[in-house]
Amino acid sequence: MRVFTTVNQLQLFLSERRSKRKSIAFVPTLGALHRGHLELMAHGKDRADIVVASIFVNPSQFNEVKDLEKYPRPLAHDIHLLCTNAVDVLFLPPEGEIYPENMVIESPVDISELASVMEGPRRPGHFEGVVTVVKRLLDIVQPDFLIMGQKDYQQQAIVGMMIRKLEIPTKLIVHPTERDADGLALSSRNARIEEAMRPRANTLFLTLRHALDLMQTHSPEEIIRKCSEMIKNQGFRLEYFSIVDGETLQSVRTWADHHSVVACVAAWLGDVRLIDNLPLK
């Protein structure tokens, strides 16, 4: 695996590979890698000749300075995982390479509609930070494919909208959520779940599956009410259970008016915030 820390180094290497007609898949990460990330890399390998991963803890997408400071950075562990999982290139830039001095840092597109629901009001400025850094990374890497996970559904929907609006010549590939055997969506924060609470941690997934089962006989409003109660009854502090259009992320009131529908949920189990989603239609 080749490791690059500067934009110039990386672009020179990738330019040489493109001259040999090699295709490139890109997986941007914040580090603290787990099996879910590695499945994204494997998906990239299936799609392209070269897999580029990045590790950059982007300060502009953290709402609180303390959260940025606390974010885990097990770099040696991450590099070992990438080396042993067929990743070709790691881009490991310092902040100054991503945001050079005098560079104007602003959202490249208006995301207000997609960012006004679910995660957006609870994490003001977060998605603006995400699209800003993803656009910058796409400009640097210029991949044929961008591989993102379905677990952060709102994030990939917003990035997809940005790619379409700006006509970026990169195809977004959304990889299905990777899960533990009991259905819990993989996340680096799962390690913080208290052992006594772990058997209940798959409640969000079970509830989403229940929502899918109820679709044929219940309205979206009825499903939201039933599923919200299920989650609360298992000791979670529910933030939202939403049934939304898969593209606009706006609330769904009737099934017939939408060709793509997704159920999304966020809730606290103890002091760990979990999110999950499941396409219903």
C-alpha angles and dihedrals in degrees: 000000000000118000121204128184101180133061093231094053092049096045093049091053095046093044089057091050092049090053085063090052094252116159121224132217118192129204114185116200142170090223125241085112126201138172092286091061091048091054088056089053091049090050088052090052089054090054104040146026095240129037117205119191125186130202113199125145097215111212094197094067096054116092095198127044089217090057090053091049092048096048108120117248108187092165099165090051092047093050091050091052092049093047092052096045103061098260109156102197135023118197107202106173129177115234092260091063093054097039107026119196113281092017112138107237111205140129109279093215139024106263097166096119096050093039096050095080140059108348095012102075090043094050107035112198094009098112092042086058091048096052091043094056095038091052090049092049092047089052089052101043099030092200128187090222133029112201118205134165125249092223091082091050098166091049095053091044091055093046090049090052090050092051091051096045095048092039091231109183094232125105115226112222116194113206118207117255113273114225143189117249092270093051101261108147111243114253136154088238092062088083088068095058110113112249093237090054097045096091088061096045094094091061092104092056093045090050092050089052089050089053089055090051092051096051096094095054107027138058121241090254092054092048092050090053095047095044094046090055092048091055095046091048089060092059099262124139101229120216098177144336107195135176108205144170108270093232108029095033089219120141118277116224100170129025096221096064096062134059093195123041129174132186113217129187140182125184142153122244103191105313095335120098113213129190131189142158142191130199109239099182 
